[in-house]
C-alpha cells in the first residue's frame, strides 16, 4: 500500500550554487525516504535567456542543454547529460519523473518575417481595432545551433496565431496573425478577454496540421530520450483541448503505456469551469486544485474570521477527488510572482495537513517548504524586495505520517467554524497506521472523535509535540483530541 506524493522540485528563483539536475540526482534517495513518489521537474529545454531562463519562455524543445544557443550550452538547471542522470536517479529511487510541457508559445525567434496582422483590443480579443496590415516581426525559428539534428522543422509565421510586438513599424500590442487557418483566434477553454488564446510571446497555431505532427514527433523523441513517466501541462486554459487530447492519445498509443498527466488550469472562482474542462478532456488528465489553494490562502490571511468548516467547499478535490492534485503553493503563487497568493506561515502546517493527511486528492509539495530559499526581485513599484521562505519544520513529520499511517476509513468533524478535525482508522496491513487531526484558527480547541475500536486502550501522542499530555482511546474507539490556540496537533499511536 503506497500513498502517492508529488513534489514540485524547483521554484521560480532557484539560485543555489548546485545546479538543479545535480541536486535532484543527489537528493533522490532522501525524497524517496520522505515518501515522494513523483517529482515534477521544471522545463528542461533551452529558453530565450539561455542559462538564466526559468524555462517557460521556451525556445527550442529539442535542446535539453546540448547546443550552444541563446548564449549558453546548459540550461539554468544543467546539461542534457545531467538531466538524464537526474531522471535515472529518480527512477532508481522509485520516483516517477513528471516533465513540464510548455506548448502554448515559443519565444526568441531567430529571424524577422514580413507578415499580415490585425491588431485586437487587449480587453476584448474578439474585436479588431485595425485593418489588415504588413509588419515585420520575429516569427521564424531555425535553431542554427542545433543544425537540424533531431528535427529539421522550421517554425515560421504560419505556425503562430498571434504575437505581441511589431519590429517595423515598432509597436507593442496584441496582433492576430492573418493566415490560412483563420483570421481570428482558436477555440480555447478560457473566455476571459472574449477569447484567451493569446497569452504571451509567439502563440502557437494548433490549427496547422504540420505543427501538430511536429509536436507529436517531439513527444516521441522526448520520451525515447529521457524515459519520463508523466507530464505537467502548462497553461492549458489557453490551448486547444482537442489538440491536447490528440497529443496524449498519440503518446499513449505509440508507447502502449499510461502516463501520469496533470494540467495547470488556473481557476479560483468557479469549480464548474474545471469540471467542464475535465469533461472536454474525458479523464485524460488530472488538474491542480487552484481553488483549494486560494481557500488556503484566504484562511491564512483572514485568521480566526475564516470558517474552517467550509475550507473544502467549491474545491475540485471535493467534486473530483480522483482527478485532483492538491497543493499549498507553487512557483506562480510565491511572493513577487504574477499570481502571488502565498499562504501565511502560521497557517502552512495546517494547510499541509489538509492536503497530506486526507484520503482525497494527490498532494504536491513545494520545494521551498522542504529546503527554504532566499531571493531578491522587484515589486510592482519597481523596488528591490528581499524574500526569505523558511523550510517548514513540520513537513517531514507530516510526510512520514502520510507514508506510514494515512490509511483506512476517514471520519470528518468539520462541524465548527474555528476548530475542525478528522481521523483515519488505519488498516491491519499497515501496523501502527491511523491518526487524529485537530486544528484551530482561534482559541485552543478539542474534538470528541471516533478513530475506531481497533485502537481501544491504545495511547496516542501529539506527533508535532505541541501537547505533552497523552490520550487513551476508550472501548468504543473514541477519545477527546486537542490542539493549542491557532495551531494543529496530529495524534498518532505511541510506540512502545
N, C-alpha and C positions, 0 to 999 in steps of 0.2 A: 504494500500500500504506500503510494507516494503522492504527496500533495504538490502540485505544480507551483513554482515560484519563479517569477521573472525578475530581471534587473535591467534597468537602463544603464548600461555601463559607460556612461560619459555624461558631461553636462556642457552647456554652451561655451563656457570659458575654460575648458580643460587646459591647464597651463603648467602641469608638473614637469619636472626635468626628465622623467622617464616617459618615453613615447607610449601612447596608449596601447598599441598592439603588444609591445613588450610587457607592459604591466598586466594586460589581460592574460597572457600566457603564464606569467609568474603567479598570478592570483587564482588561477582556475581551480586548484585544489582547495583553497580556502573558501571559495564561493560554493563549491560542492558540499563542503562540510557544513556550511551555513544552511543548506537546503535548496540552493538555487538550482533550477532545472533548465532554465533558458536565459541566454544573455543577448539582449538587443544591443548591437554594436552600431556606431554612427556610420554615415555614408562612407564607403571605403574607396571611392573613386575620386579622380582629380577634379578640383573645383577651381573657380576663377582666380583665387589668390594663392594657388599652389600649396605650399607648406603651411599656410596660415588659415585657410578656409575651414570652417566648421564642417562644410560638406554639402550644405543644402543649396548652394549656388553652383550646382554641378555642371561640369564642362564636358568631360569625356568618360562615359560609363565603362569603357574598356581599359582605362588606365588606373590600375589599382596601386599606384606608386611605383611604376616601372619605367616610365618615359620622362624625358626632360621636356616638360610642358608647363606653362604658366610659371616659369621661373624656378621650378623645383622638380626633382625626381620623386622624393617621398611626398605623401600627403601630410597633413597635420599630424596624423596618427602613426605614420611609419611607411615602410616599403611594402610592396606586394609580398615579398618573402616573409616579412614579419607578420603580415596579416594572415597568410596561410598557416604560419606557425601558431598563431593565436587560435584560429579555428580548430586546428588539430588538438591543441592543448585542452580546449573546452570539451571537444568530443571525447578525448581520453579520460576526462574527469566526469563524464556522463552528463555534460551540459550541452544543450542544443544552441547553435548559433542562429540568431534571428537577424538577417541582413536588412539594412534600411534601404528602401527602394524609392527613389525620387523620380517620378515620371511626369510631373506636372509641367516642368520647364527645363530649359537649358540656359546657360549664361556664358559670356566670354567668347563670343564668336570670333573667327579668325579673319573674315573678310566682309567688306561692305557690299551690299547689293542695292540696285535701284528697284523699288517695289511700289505697288499701288496699295494705298491705305485709305481708310476714312477714320477720322477722329471721333471718339464717343464721349458722351457725358460721363465723367467718372462716378457720379452718383446714380446714374441710370445708364448702364452699358448697352441697353437696347435702343438708345436714342443716339443717332448720328448727329454730330454738330459740325460736319464739314462735308464737302463733296469729295469724290474720289480724287486723290492727288498722288503725284510721284514724289517719293522721298528716298534718300539714301539711309540705310540702316544696317546695323551689324547683325546679319541673319545667316551667314554662311560659315559652317563648321567643317574644316578639312582635316584637323588634327595632324599638323605637319610633323610633330614629334614622334607620332606613332607610325607614320608612313604606311598606312593601310593594313598593318598587322592586326589580325583577329577580325577586322571588318574594314572594307573599303567604302562603306556607305558615307556619302556626303550629305550633310543636313543643309538645306537651303530654305528660302522663304516659303516654299510650298509645304514645308514640314511644320510651319508655325501658323497660329491663328491670330496672334497679336504680339505687340511689343510696347515698350513704354518710353522709347527715345528715338527721335529722328536726328541723325547727324547733319544732314543737309536737306532742308534748312534746319538749323539747330533748334530743337523744340522738345520739351518733355510733355507727356500726356499718355493717354491710352489710345492706341491705334489698332483698329481692326484691319488685319491684312486681307485684301480682296483677292481670293484665289478661286480655283475651280471647284473647291469643296463647299463654297458658300460665302456670302458677303458678311455674315454675322457670326455669332459665337456658337459653340457646340451646346448640346443639351447636357447640362451637368446637374448634380443633385441640389446645389445651392442656388436659391433665387435672390440672395442678397444683391443689392445694386441692380435689380432686374435680372441679371444673369452674372454669376460669379465664376465664369470660366477663366477669365483673366485674373491672375494673382500677381505675378512678377516676371521679370526678365523676358525671355522668348517663350511664349506659351505654346506648348506642343499641340499640333493638329492631328488628333486621332482619327479624323475622317479620311486621312490619307492612308490608303492600304499599305503603301511602302513603309510608312512609319510603324504601323502595327507589326508588320513582318520583321522589321529590324529589331524592335524591342523584344519580340519572341526569340529571335536568334541570340540577342544579348542574354536573355534569361537562360537559354540553354548553355551558352558559354560560361556564364557566371556560376551556374550550379556545377557544371563539369569541372571548372577550375577550382572552386572553393568548397563545395560539398556542404553548404549551409542546410539547415533543417527547416527554416521558415523565413518569413518576410514581414517586415513592418512597412506598410504602405503610407507614404507621406501625402497629406493634403488631398484626400480623396473627394472632399466636397467640391473640388474644382475640376475633377477629372470625370470623363465619361465612364459611368458604371458599367456600360456594355463592354467597353474595352477591357476594363479590369477583370470582368468575368471571363472574357475571351482569353486573356493572358494567363490567368490562374488555371483555367481548364486546359490550356495548352501545356503548361508546366506539369500538371498532374498526369495528363495522358502520355506525354513524352517520356516521363521518367517512372511512370506507373507507381507513384507513391503519393502519400498525403503530405502536404506542407502545413505547418502551423502559420497562420496568417492573421495579423492584427492590423487594423487600419486606424489612422487618425482622422476623425471627422469631428472637428472641434465645435460642439454644440453645447450651450449651457442653459438654454431657455426651455426647450421642449423635447421631451424624450420621444415624442411621436415622430419627429424628424429622423432620429436614429432608427426607430422601428421601421419607417418607410425605407431607409437605406438597407437595412438587413433584409427586407423583402426583395428589394431590387437586386441584391447580390445573392439571395437564396441560400444563406448559410455558408457561403464560401469563405467568410472571414469573420473574425471577432472584431469588436470595436473597443477602443479605450472609453471608459466611462467618465467623460469630461464633466458630466452633470454632477456625479458624486464628488469629483474633485472640487467643483465650485461650492457644493454644500459644505465640504470640509473647510474650505477657505472662509466661508461665511461664519461657520461655527467658531473658528479661531478668532475671527475679527469681532464678532458680536458678544463673545463671552457668555455670561450667565443669561443674557437675553435670548440666546438661541435655544430653540426647542429640540433637544437631542432626540426625543422620541420620534421626530419626523425626519431624521437625517437621511434616511433611505427613500423617502417619498419622491416620486418622479424621477428616480435614477434608472439607468439602464440595467444595473445589476438586479434591481427589483423586478423589472419587466422580463429581461432575458439573461438570467444568471449564467446560462451555459455559453453565452456568446459575449460575455463582458470581461474585459481586463481592467482591473481597478488600480488606481494609483493615487498617491498623495500629491506629488508634484512631478514636473518634468522640465526639460530644457526650455520650453516655451513659457512656462509659468514662473520660472525662477526670477529673482529680483533683477530689474533693469531690462527684462525682455518684453517683447511686444504684448504678450498676454499675461503680464505679471499678475499673479494671484497666489502668492506664496503663503502657505498655511503657517500661522503663527507658531513659534517654537513651543509655547506652553501646551498647545493642543496636538503637536505632532505625535507624541506617544499614543494618544487616544486615536488619532487618525490612522496610524499604522495598525493598531489593534483592530480597528473597524474593517480593514481590508485583509489583514493576515490571519485573523483568528476566527473567520467565519466560513461557513460552508460554501457560500455563493461567490462566484467570480474567481478569476485568476489574478492574484496581486502582482504588482510590479514595483520593485524598489527603485529608488533614485540614487545615483552614485554619490552625491554629496552627503546623503544621510548615513552612508556607511564609512566614507573616508574624510568628509569635510572638504572645504575648499575656500580659497581667498582669491578675489579678483577685483579689478577696477574697470569701470565703464562710465559713460556719460548718462546723466538723467535727461529728462525732457527739456530742461533748461540749458543743457549743454555743459553742465558742471560735472567734474570728475567725482565719482562716488566710490568709496571702498566698501566692498561687501565681504563678509565672512559668514559662511554657513558651516556651523559646527556639526560634527558627526553626532548622531543620536545614540546615546549610550544604551538606551533600552532596546535598540533594534536587533542586535544579535540574540538577545534573550527571546524576544518575540518570534524571531525566525526559528530558533530551536524549538520553541513551543509548537509552532506550526508544523515543523518537520516531524516531531515525535509524539505530539499529544492531540493535534487538531483532527480528531476522528469521532465518528459516532453521531447519534441524534443531537440536533441543535434545538434548544429551547430559548425563546426570546422573551425578555422582560422589558419591553420598550413602553413602559406604562407611566412614566413621569417625566416632565419636561427637562428637569435638570439632572436626572440620575437614571441611567439605563444599565442593563446588564443582559448577559446571556450565558448559557452553559453548553458544553459539548460533553456527551456522556462517555465517549471513549468506546473501544472495542476490545474483545479478547485477543484479536490478532496483534494489537499494539499494546503491550504491557505498559502500565503507567499512564495511558492516554486518558484524555478528559481534562476539563478545567472549567473555571467560572471566571467571568469578567464583569467588573463593576467600574463605572466611570461617572464622574460628576463634573459639571462645569460651574458649580456653585459651592454650597457648603459640603461638609463631609456627608457621604451617602452610604446607604446599605440596601441590600435586596435579599428578601427571602426567596431562594431559588432552588429548583429541583435539578440535581445533577445525576440522579439515578440510584436505585437501591443497590446496584453493583458496588457502590462506594460506601455503603453503610459501615460506620465505625472507623472509617479512614480519616487520617489527619491531613488537612490541607494548609499550605502556607502561601504567602504572597511572593510569587517568583520575582517581582520587581523590588521587593524589600521595603515597600512603603509602610507596611504594617507588620509589627513584630509578633502580635498575638496569632495563635493557631486556631483553626476551625475544625470541628469534628462533625462529620456527616451523620445525620440521625438514621434510624432504621428504615424510614421511608425514602431515604435518598435526598433529603432536604437539609439546607443549612442557611444561616444568615451570613452573607458575604459583604464586606465593607470596603470603602475607599476613603482616602483623605480628601479634603476640600480641593476642588479644581484639579483633580488628578485621576489616576487609574490604578487599579490593582488587578492582577491576574493570579487566581488561586489554583495551585497545582498540588497533586498528591506529594506529601513529604516522603522522601526516600529514606528508608530505614538503614 
